Amino acid sequence: MIEVSNFILLLVVLINFYTLGTSRLVACIRAVAIQGGLLALLPLVAHGLSLHTLILAFWALLIKAILIPTLLTRTIREVRIRREMEPLVGFIPTLALGALVTSGAFIFANYLPLIAEHRGSLFIPTALATFFSGFLLLMTRRKAITQVVGYLILENGIFIFGILLSEAMPLMVEAGVLLDMMVGIFVMGIVINQINREFSTMNTGRLSALKE
């Protein structure tokens, strides 16, 4: 099962690089939906079939791969924005930074005192790399929708790390994490709507116009 989970985690890392390097918003949303679907498989692969893992996988698939990407796609259609044209940091430099943080995550994970069960798996480095890739996307993009995608990827990193503890964590705690993510997405959706209505653009840089 370690080989299967490592393969899934490598695909997650590749999706991180794809989102950092593309300007197409629809492509970013589809990529994060695929990433959410892959993450929904991890509890089953890592811990086997049980009621706990089935419920966790179902909610992860529903929220990460279906519900939130659908809402974001509908938002794009309403605001008629297709690309991230003016990022704070260019796409090539962002990819370079993504490569650096990913390499750093894998190097750092080698020095952690992991138990024998987790040695040889890519859970820890992938969780760190995904977290920092989402943070990087969140900080280097101007469009509010792309920032929401960055927030989703950041949360996916937390979710990967949490899978290692899923047998020890109560189900209500894990459900609370997913609920917090949904609340954050809905709040950001409200912000997106207000920005678009007030400024007729999704560029969050225009918020500086609110300063006195």
C-alpha positions in Angstrom: 0.0 0.0 0.0 2.9 2.4 0.5 3.7 2.2 -3.2 0.1 3.1 -4.1 0.0 6.0 -1.6 3.4 7.3 -2.7 2.2 7.3 -6.4 -0.9 9.3 -5.4 1.2 11.7 -3.4 3.5 12.3 -6.3 0.5 13.1 -8.5 -0.5 15.6 -5.8 2.9 17.3 -6.0 2.7 17.5 -9.8 -0.7 19.1 -9.5 0.9 21.7 -7.2 3.4 22.6 -9.9 0.6 22.8 -12.5 -1.4 25.2 -10.5 1.6 27.4 -9.9 2.5 27.5 -13.6 -0.9 28.1 -15.3 -2.8 31.3 -15.8 -6.1 29.7 -16.7 -8.5 29.8 -13.8 -10.7 27.0 -15.1 -7.6 24.8 -15.3 -6.6 25.7 -11.8 -10.1 24.7 -10.5 -10.1 21.4 -12.4 -6.6 20.6 -11.1 -7.6 21.3 -7.5 -10.7 19.1 -8.0 -8.6 16.3 -9.3 -6.2 16.8 -6.3 -9.2 16.6 -4.0 -10.3 13.3 -5.6 -6.9 11.9 -5.2 -6.8 12.9 -1.5 -10.1 11.2 -0.9 -8.5 7.9 -1.9 -5.6 8.3 0.6 -7.5 7.3 3.8 -8.6 4.1 2.1 -5.2 3.3 0.8 -3.4 4.2 4.0 -5.7 2.6 6.6 -7.9 0.2 4.7 -11.6 -0.1 4.5 -13.5 0.8 7.6 -16.5 2.9 8.5 -14.2 5.7 9.7 -12.2 5.9 6.5 -15.2 5.5 4.2 -16.9 8.5 5.9 -13.8 10.6 5.7 -13.2 9.6 2.1 -16.8 10.4 1.1 -16.8 13.8 2.7 -13.4 14.7 1.3 -14.6 13.7 -2.2 -17.9 15.6 -1.9 -16.4 18.8 -0.5 -12.9 18.9 -2.1 -13.6 17.4 -5.5 -17.2 18.3 -6.3 -18.9 20.9 -4.2 -16.3 23.7 -3.9 -14.9 23.3 -7.5 -18.5 23.5 -8.8 -19.1 26.7 -6.8 -15.9 28.2 -8.1 -16.7 27.3 -11.7 -20.1 28.9 -11.4 -18.4 32.0 -10.0 -16.1 32.2 -13.0 -19.0 32.0 -15.4 -20.8 34.8 -13.6 -17.8 37.2 -13.5 -16.5 36.2 -16.9 -12.9 36.0 -16.0 -10.7 33.3 -17.6 -7.1 34.1 -16.8 -4.8 35.4 -14.1 -3.1 38.2 -16.2 -1.2 40.2 -13.7 0.3 38.1 -10.9 2.3 39.7 -8.2 5.1 37.3 -9.1 5.5 35.9 -12.6 4.6 32.3 -13.4 8.2 31.1 -14.0 9.6 32.6 -10.8 6.6 31.1 -8.9 7.4 27.7 -10.4 11.0 28.2 -9.3 9.9 29.1 -5.8 7.6 26.1 -5.8 10.5 23.8 -6.8 12.6 25.3 -3.9 9.9 24.8 -1.2 9.1 21.3 -2.5 12.8 20.3 -2.5 13.2 21.9 1.0 10.1 19.9 2.2 11.6 16.6 1.1 15.0 17.4 2.5 13.5 18.6 5.8 11.4 15.4 6.1 14.5 13.3 5.9 15.7 14.8 9.2 12.5 14.3 11.1 12.4 11.5 13.8 9.6 9.5 12.1 8.4 6.2 13.4 9.3 3.1 11.4 5.7 2.9 10.0 6.0 6.3 8.3 9.6 5.9 7.0 9.6 5.4 3.2 6.3 7.1 2.7 5.8 10.6 1.2 3.1 11.8 3.5 5.2 14.3 5.5 7.1 15.9 2.6 4.1 16.0 0.4 2.0 17.6 3.1 4.6 20.3 3.7 5.2 20.9 0.0 1.4 21.2 -0.7 0.9 23.5 2.3 3.7 25.9 1.1 2.6 25.7 -2.5 -0.9 26.8 -1.6 0.5 29.6 0.5 2.7 30.6 -2.4 -0.3 30.7 -4.8 -2.3 32.6 -2.2 0.4 35.3 -1.8 1.5 35.7 -5.5 -1.8 36.0 -7.3 -4.1 39.0 -7.6 -7.4 37.4 -8.6 -9.6 36.5 -5.6 -10.6 33.2 -7.3 -7.0 32.1 -7.7 -6.4 33.0 -4.0 -9.3 30.7 -3.1 -7.6 27.9 -5.1 -4.4 28.6 -3.1 -6.4 28.4 0.1 -7.8 25.0 -1.0 -4.3 23.6 -1.8 -3.0 24.9 1.5 -5.8 23.1 3.3 -5.1 19.9 1.3 -1.6 19.9 2.8 -3.1 20.0 6.2 -5.5 17.2 5.2 -2.6 15.0 4.0 -0.8 15.4 7.4 -4.0 14.7 9.2 -4.5 11.4 7.4 -1.5 10.0 9.3 -3.4 10.7 12.5 -6.8 9.7 11.3 -7.0 6.5 13.4 -6.1 8.5 16.5 -8.3 11.6 15.8 -12.0 11.4 16.6 -14.2 11.7 13.6 -15.8 14.9 14.8 -12.4 16.6 14.8 -11.8 15.7 11.2 -15.3 16.8 10.3 -14.7 20.1 12.0 -11.6 20.6 9.9 -13.6 20.1 6.7 -16.4 22.4 8.1 -13.8 25.1 8.8 -12.6 24.8 5.2 -16.2 25.2 3.9 -16.8 28.2 6.1 -13.6 29.8 4.8 -14.6 29.2 1.2 -18.1 30.7 1.7 -16.6 33.7 3.3 -14.2 34.2 0.5 -17.0 33.7 -1.9 -18.8 36.6 -0.3 -15.7 38.7 -0.6 -15.4 37.8 -4.3 -18.9 38.9 -5.0 -18.4 42.2 -3.2 -15.1 42.9 -5.0 -16.7 42.2 -8.4 -19.8 44.3 -7.6 -17.9 47.3 -6.3 -14.9 47.4 -8.7 -16.1 45.3 -11.7 -12.9 43.3 -11.4 -11.5 40.3 -9.4 -8.2 42.0 -8.8 -7.7 42.2 -5.1 -5.1 44.9 -5.6 -7.9 47.3 -6.2 -8.8 47.0 -2.5 -6.0 49.6 -1.9 -8.5 52.1 -3.2 -10.4 51.7 0.1 -7.5 53.3 2.0 -8.1 56.8 3.3 
